[in-house]
Amino acid sequence: MRFACTRFIIDPVKPVRQAGFSQQVDPVSKVHDHLHGRLIGLDDGTSMMVFLSVDSIGLTPTMASDLAAIVHDAYGPQASFVESATHTHFAGDPRNDVYAAQLMGQFESEIRGLSWQEVGAITVSHQHMACQAVGASRISGHPTDNIFLDLITLWQGGRRLATFIVYNCHPTIQNGDTPYFSSEYPGYVMEQLTQLYPGEFFTFMQGADGDVSSRFTRPFQNYDAVVILGDRLKDEIIELRHQPAGVQPLRLSYESTVLPLEHEFGPIDVSHLPDGISPREKETIMVGQKVREELSHHLETLAKQVTLSCVGLGPVRILFAPNELFSSFIDCIDTSKAVLACYSNGYAPYVTDPDFKGLTYEKFTDTLTVPTKQAYKRILSGWGR
């Protein structure tokens, strides 16, 4: 078995606006803590898998497909590729042409330049637990228990080669007016773990966090709060690492499918806002109204399809979806043998549960029909059960 990994800085070299909040309109140049791209490669002699995780709100579908083409050109048709974003709201906007060109140049150079090592047999472990160290439901009156921490670890004998961290909470601890680039809590946690466990490679994939954030768990909204909540998650990761981790042989597999999307713009009544919602929720509902109105006048901008993919590693499968799925989509899978990673294969909008009745910002930006959402769930269930 051959293995490769690398981490590289992707801070914008020229001022660019951030992506994630409506108030982020001015270009930013200051870097508080570095943004990174992280690559892991696996090659069993028959199949090859290249994973990219990037500190970004999410790459565009065009960037994702172009990167897959680069991997195929570099390593042949047996090579598969998936990209996933940590979804920090404090990275450069990947829709900016200058920054997109910078990213694609760096990604191609790092993909083609991967340093592959023969490491012998690799085994895999999957550890899973409920974890509300950072996140909770951000929708008043709609709690969720589907907030999970997953560790997928690649082992060489008794040594941990690399660990995929999957957690489903928006990296929005800091205020939307934050005037610098930051990898937020995912970057902080990985930096701390890298210092604690030198020689082990860490990467992060964001889970189904459409309805999960730190809105009701953060003590305040600056980088000090990132450290507080990040340390909580780091401690949970350390605790989970100390639990028994049954290892099984690595077996690579990959499949993907394209889901056609149908949209609708049914009326949403805002004459009576729910009782007890926070001022921030009221504010975002008003923003959501404007976003939905804008979308209704630009139907050509709505995605016609999304690509979903499934990577098998032996004892665990990682299901990659581009949308900001609500945490209820985790119910589609058996969490003992599958993990759901979002913001993958090209970033796409919110998808609320077909049965969701709440009035939220996410409801306004979700234009998918109920049959489309049900089809989405059937695909995930088919892979994740």
C-alpha positions as CSV (number, residue, x, y, z in Angstrom):
1,M,0.0,0.0,0.0
2,R,1.2,3.5,-0.9
3,F,0.3,6.5,1.3
4,A,0.8,10.3,0.8
5,C,-0.1,13.3,2.8
6,T,0.6,17.0,2.8
7,R,-0.6,20.3,4.3
8,F,-0.1,23.7,2.6
9,I,-1.0,27.3,3.3
10,I,-3.7,28.8,1.1
11,D,-4.0,32.3,2.5
12,P,-5.0,34.8,-0.2
13,V,-2.0,36.6,-1.6
14,K,-4.2,39.6,-2.6
15,P,-7.0,41.2,-0.7
16,V,-10.3,39.5,-1.3
17,R,-13.7,39.5,0.5
18,Q,-14.6,36.7,2.8
19,A,-17.5,34.4,2.1
20,G,-20.2,33.3,4.6
21,F,-22.0,36.4,5.9
22,S,-24.0,39.1,4.1
23,Q,-22.0,41.9,5.9
24,Q,-18.7,40.6,4.4
25,V,-18.5,43.0,1.5
26,D,-15.0,44.6,1.8
27,P,-11.8,42.9,0.8
28,V,-9.7,41.6,3.7
29,S,-5.9,41.1,3.7
30,K,-5.0,40.4,7.4
31,V,-4.4,36.7,8.3
32,H,-5.1,35.8,12.0
33,D,-4.4,32.0,11.6
34,H,-3.4,30.3,8.4
35,L,-5.9,28.7,6.0
36,H,-4.7,25.3,4.8
37,G,-5.4,22.7,2.2
38,R,-4.8,19.1,3.3
39,L,-4.3,16.1,1.0
40,I,-4.3,12.4,1.7
41,G,-3.6,9.8,-0.9
42,L,-4.1,6.0,-0.8
43,D,-3.1,3.5,-3.4
44,D,-3.6,-0.2,-3.1
45,G,-2.1,-1.0,-6.5
46,T,-5.5,-1.4,-8.1
47,S,-7.4,1.7,-6.9
48,M,-6.2,5.1,-5.8
49,M,-8.1,7.7,-3.7
50,V,-7.1,11.3,-3.2
51,F,-8.8,13.4,-0.5
52,L,-8.6,17.2,-0.3
53,S,-9.9,19.1,2.7
54,V,-9.7,22.9,2.4
55,D,-10.3,25.7,4.9
56,S,-13.0,27.4,2.8
57,I,-16.7,28.0,2.8
58,G,-16.7,25.5,0.0
59,L,-15.3,25.2,-3.5
60,T,-17.4,25.8,-6.6
61,P,-18.7,22.7,-8.5
62,T,-16.5,23.8,-11.5
63,M,-13.4,23.8,-9.3
64,A,-14.3,20.4,-7.9
65,S,-14.8,18.9,-11.4
66,D,-11.6,20.5,-12.6
67,L,-9.6,19.1,-9.7
68,A,-11.0,15.6,-10.4
69,A,-9.7,15.9,-14.0
70,I,-6.3,16.9,-12.7
71,V,-6.2,13.8,-10.5
72,H,-7.1,11.6,-13.4
73,D,-4.5,13.2,-15.6
74,A,-1.8,12.9,-13.0
75,Y,-2.5,9.3,-11.8
76,G,-4.7,7.7,-14.4
77,P,-8.3,6.4,-14.6
78,Q,-8.0,4.2,-11.6
79,A,-7.6,7.4,-9.4
80,S,-10.7,8.8,-7.7
81,F,-10.9,12.2,-6.0
82,V,-13.2,13.9,-3.5
83,E,-12.8,17.4,-2.0
84,S,-14.5,18.7,1.2
85,A,-14.5,22.0,2.9
86,T,-14.3,22.8,6.6
87,H,-16.9,25.6,5.9
88,T,-15.1,28.4,7.8
89,H,-16.9,31.7,7.1
90,F,-13.6,33.5,7.4
91,A,-11.7,32.3,4.3
92,G,-11.4,34.0,1.0
93,D,-14.3,33.8,-1.4
94,P,-13.6,31.0,-3.9
95,R,-15.9,32.7,-6.5
96,N,-13.3,35.5,-6.8
97,D,-11.4,34.9,-10.0
98,V,-8.0,35.9,-8.7
99,Y,-8.3,33.8,-5.5
100,A,-9.8,30.9,-7.4
101,A,-6.8,31.0,-9.8
102,Q,-4.4,31.0,-6.9
103,L,-6.2,28.0,-5.3
104,M,-6.3,26.0,-8.4
105,G,-2.7,26.6,-9.1
106,Q,-1.7,25.5,-5.6
107,F,-4.0,22.5,-5.6
108,E,-2.7,21.2,-9.0
109,S,0.9,21.7,-7.9
110,E,0.4,19.8,-4.6
111,I,-1.7,17.0,-6.2
112,R,0.9,16.4,-8.9
113,G,3.7,16.7,-6.4
114,L,2.4,14.2,-3.8
115,S,5.3,12.3,-2.2
116,W,4.1,8.6,-2.1
117,Q,5.6,6.2,0.4
118,E,5.4,2.4,0.5
119,V,3.9,1.7,4.0
120,G,2.9,-1.9,3.8
121,A,-0.5,-3.0,5.1
122,I,-2.8,-0.2,6.4
123,T,-5.7,-0.9,8.8
124,V,-8.6,1.4,9.6
125,S,-10.6,2.2,12.8
126,H,-13.8,4.2,13.2
127,Q,-14.7,5.8,16.5
128,H,-18.0,7.6,16.9
129,M,-19.8,9.4,19.7
130,A,-22.4,12.1,20.4
131,C,-20.7,15.4,21.1
132,Q,-22.1,18.8,21.9
133,A,-18.7,20.4,22.9
134,V,-19.1,23.2,20.3
135,G,-22.5,22.9,18.7
136,A,-26.2,22.7,19.4
137,S,-29.3,23.4,17.4
138,R,-29.4,27.0,16.3
139,I,-33.1,26.9,15.8
140,S,-35.3,27.8,18.8
141,G,-37.9,25.1,19.4
142,H,-36.2,22.6,17.1
143,P,-33.6,20.7,19.1
144,T,-31.4,17.9,17.6
145,D,-29.5,15.0,19.1
146,N,-27.7,14.4,15.8
147,I,-24.4,16.1,16.7
148,F,-21.6,13.7,16.4
149,L,-17.8,13.4,16.5
150,D,-16.2,10.7,14.2
151,L,-12.6,9.7,14.0
152,I,-11.5,7.6,11.1
153,T,-7.9,6.6,11.6
154,L,-5.4,5.0,9.2
155,W,-2.9,2.7,11.0
156,Q,0.5,1.3,10.0
157,G,0.9,-1.5,12.5
158,G,0.4,0.1,15.9
159,R,1.1,3.7,14.7
160,R,-1.6,6.2,13.7
161,L,-0.7,7.5,10.2
162,A,-3.6,9.9,9.7
163,T,-7.0,10.7,11.2
164,F,-10.0,12.2,9.5
165,I,-12.0,14.3,12.0
166,V,-15.7,14.7,11.2
167,Y,-17.9,17.0,13.3
168,N,-21.1,18.7,12.3
169,C,-21.2,22.3,13.6
170,H,-20.9,25.5,11.6
171,P,-17.5,27.3,12.2
172,T,-19.2,30.6,12.9
173,I,-18.1,31.2,16.5
174,Q,-16.7,34.6,15.5
175,N,-18.7,37.6,14.5
176,G,-19.5,38.2,10.9
177,D,-17.6,41.5,11.0
178,T,-14.3,39.8,11.9
179,P,-11.7,41.6,9.8
180,Y,-9.3,38.8,9.2
181,F,-8.9,35.4,7.7
182,S,-9.3,32.5,10.1
183,S,-9.7,28.7,9.8
184,E,-11.9,29.0,12.9
185,Y,-12.4,26.1,15.3
186,P,-11.5,23.2,12.8
187,G,-8.1,24.8,12.1
188,Y,-7.4,25.5,15.8
189,V,-8.3,21.9,16.8
190,M,-6.1,20.4,14.2
191,E,-3.2,22.7,15.1
192,Q,-3.5,21.6,18.7
193,L,-3.6,17.9,17.8
194,T,-0.6,18.2,15.5
195,Q,1.4,19.6,18.4
196,L,0.2,16.9,20.8
197,Y,0.7,14.0,18.3
198,P,3.7,14.9,16.1
199,G,4.0,12.5,13.2
200,E,0.3,11.9,12.8
201,F,-1.5,13.7,10.0
202,F,-4.9,15.3,10.8
203,T,-7.6,16.5,8.4
204,F,-11.2,17.7,9.0
205,M,-14.4,17.2,7.2
206,Q,-17.6,19.1,8.1
207,G,-20.7,17.0,8.8
208,A,-24.4,17.6,8.3
209,D,-24.6,20.9,10.2
210,G,-27.3,22.9,8.4
211,D,-29.2,23.4,11.7
212,V,-26.2,23.2,14.0
213,S,-24.0,26.0,15.1
214,S,-22.5,27.7,18.2
215,R,-25.2,30.3,18.4
216,F,-26.4,29.2,21.8
217,T,-23.1,27.7,23.1
218,R,-20.4,30.4,22.4
219,P,-19.7,32.6,25.4
220,F,-18.9,35.6,23.0
221,Q,-17.9,36.1,19.4
222,N,-14.2,36.5,18.9
223,Y,-11.1,34.3,18.6
224,D,-10.9,33.8,22.4
225,A,-14.2,32.0,22.1
226,V,-12.8,29.8,19.3
227,V,-10.0,28.8,21.7
228,I,-12.5,28.0,24.5
229,L,-14.8,25.9,22.3
230,G,-12.0,24.5,20.3
231,D,-10.3,23.2,23.4
232,R,-13.5,21.5,24.4
233,L,-13.6,19.7,21.1
234,K,-9.9,18.8,21.3
235,D,-10.5,17.3,24.8
236,E,-13.5,15.2,23.4
237,I,-11.2,14.0,20.6
238,I,-8.5,12.9,23.0
239,E,-11.1,11.1,25.1
240,L,-12.5,9.3,22.1
241,R,-8.9,8.3,21.0
242,H,-8.5,6.6,24.3
243,Q,-11.5,4.4,23.8
244,P,-11.1,1.0,22.2
245,A,-10.5,1.3,18.5
246,G,-11.0,-2.0,16.6
247,V,-8.9,-2.0,13.5
248,Q,-9.8,-3.8,10.2
249,P,-8.0,-4.0,6.9
250,L,-8.3,-1.1,4.5
251,R,-10.3,-1.9,1.4
252,L,-10.7,1.0,-1.1
253,S,-13.9,1.5,-3.1
254,Y,-15.5,4.4,-4.7
255,E,-18.8,5.2,-6.5
256,S,-20.8,8.3,-7.3
257,T,-24.1,9.3,-8.7
258,V,-25.7,12.5,-10.0
259,L,-29.0,13.6,-8.5
260,P,-31.2,15.8,-10.7
261,L,-32.7,18.7,-8.7
262,E,-36.3,20.0,-9.0
263,H,-37.0,23.4,-7.4
264,E,-40.2,25.2,-6.2
265,F,-41.0,28.6,-4.7
266,G,-44.0,27.9,-2.5
267,P,-45.2,30.8,-0.2
268,I,-43.7,31.1,3.3
269,D,-45.9,33.0,5.8
270,V,-43.9,35.4,8.0
271,S,-46.9,37.3,9.5
272,H,-46.4,35.5,12.8
273,L,-42.8,34.8,13.9
274,P,-42.4,32.0,16.4
275,D,-42.4,32.9,20.1
276,G,-39.1,32.9,21.9
277,I,-36.7,33.1,19.0
278,S,-33.5,35.1,19.4
279,P,-32.9,38.5,17.8
280,R,-30.3,36.9,15.6
281,E,-32.9,34.4,14.3
282,K,-35.3,37.3,13.5
283,E,-32.6,39.1,11.7
284,T,-31.7,36.1,9.6
285,I,-35.3,35.4,8.7
286,M,-35.5,38.9,7.3
287,V,-32.3,38.3,5.3
288,G,-33.8,35.0,4.1
289,Q,-36.8,36.7,2.7
290,K,-34.6,38.9,0.5
291,V,-32.5,36.0,-0.6
292,R,-35.5,34.0,-1.7
293,E,-36.9,36.9,-3.6
294,E,-33.7,37.4,-5.4
295,L,-33.5,33.7,-6.2
296,S,-37.0,33.7,-7.6
297,H,-35.9,36.3,-10.2
298,H,-32.8,34.4,-11.2
299,L,-33.9,30.8,-11.7
300,E,-31.0,30.2,-14.1
301,T,-28.7,30.3,-11.1
302,L,-30.3,27.3,-9.4
303,A,-28.3,24.1,-9.5
304,K,-29.7,21.5,-11.9
305,Q,-28.0,18.6,-10.3
306,V,-25.5,17.6,-7.5
307,T,-23.0,14.8,-7.4
308,L,-23.0,12.5,-4.4
309,S,-20.2,10.0,-3.7
310,C,-19.3,7.1,-1.4
311,V,-15.8,6.2,-0.4
312,G,-15.3,2.8,1.2
313,L,-12.4,2.2,3.5
314,G,-13.3,-1.2,4.8
315,P,-15.1,-0.9,8.1
316,V,-16.5,2.5,7.4
317,R,-17.8,4.4,4.4
318,I,-17.7,8.2,4.0
319,L,-20.7,9.7,2.1
320,F,-19.9,13.0,0.4
321,A,-22.7,15.5,-0.3
322,P,-22.3,19.1,-1.5
323,N,-25.3,20.7,0.4
324,E,-25.7,22.1,3.8
325,L,-27.8,19.2,4.9
326,F,-29.8,19.4,8.2
327,S,-28.6,17.0,10.8
328,S,-31.7,14.9,10.4
329,F,-30.2,13.5,7.2
330,I,-27.8,11.5,9.5
331,D,-30.9,9.4,10.3
332,C,-30.5,8.0,6.8
333,I,-27.3,6.1,7.7
334,D,-26.1,3.6,10.2
335,T,-23.6,5.7,12.1
336,S,-21.6,2.6,13.2
337,K,-20.5,2.0,9.7
338,A,-21.0,5.3,7.7
339,V,-20.2,9.0,8.1
340,L,-21.8,11.9,6.3
341,A,-19.5,14.7,5.1
342,C,-21.0,17.8,3.5
343,Y,-19.7,20.8,1.5
344,S,-18.1,18.2,-0.8
345,N,-18.0,17.8,-4.6
346,G,-18.8,21.5,-5.0
347,Y,-20.6,23.6,-2.4
348,A,-24.4,23.8,-2.7
349,P,-27.2,25.5,-0.6
350,Y,-29.2,24.4,2.5
351,V,-31.4,21.4,2.4
352,T,-34.0,21.2,5.2
353,D,-35.7,18.0,6.1
354,P,-38.8,17.1,4.1
355,D,-40.8,17.2,7.3
356,F,-39.3,20.4,8.7
357,K,-42.0,22.9,9.6
358,G,-40.0,25.7,11.3
359,L,-39.5,29.2,10.1
360,T,-35.8,29.9,9.7
361,Y,-33.3,31.5,7.3
362,E,-32.5,28.1,6.0
363,K,-36.1,27.5,5.0
364,F,-36.0,30.5,2.6
365,T,-32.8,29.4,0.9
366,D,-34.0,25.8,0.4
367,T,-35.9,25.6,-2.9
368,L,-35.8,21.8,-3.4
369,T,-39.0,19.9,-3.8
370,V,-40.1,17.3,-1.3
371,P,-39.6,14.4,-3.9
372,T,-36.1,15.7,-4.6
373,K,-35.2,15.6,-0.9
374,Q,-36.7,12.1,-0.5
375,A,-34.6,10.9,-3.4
376,Y,-31.5,12.5,-1.7
377,K,-32.3,10.5,1.4
378,R,-32.8,7.3,-0.5
379,I,-29.3,7.6,-2.1
380,L,-27.7,8.2,1.3
381,S,-29.6,5.4,2.9
382,G,-28.6,3.0,0.1
383,W,-24.9,3.7,0.8
384,G,-25.1,4.2,4.5
385,R,-27.1,1.2,5.8
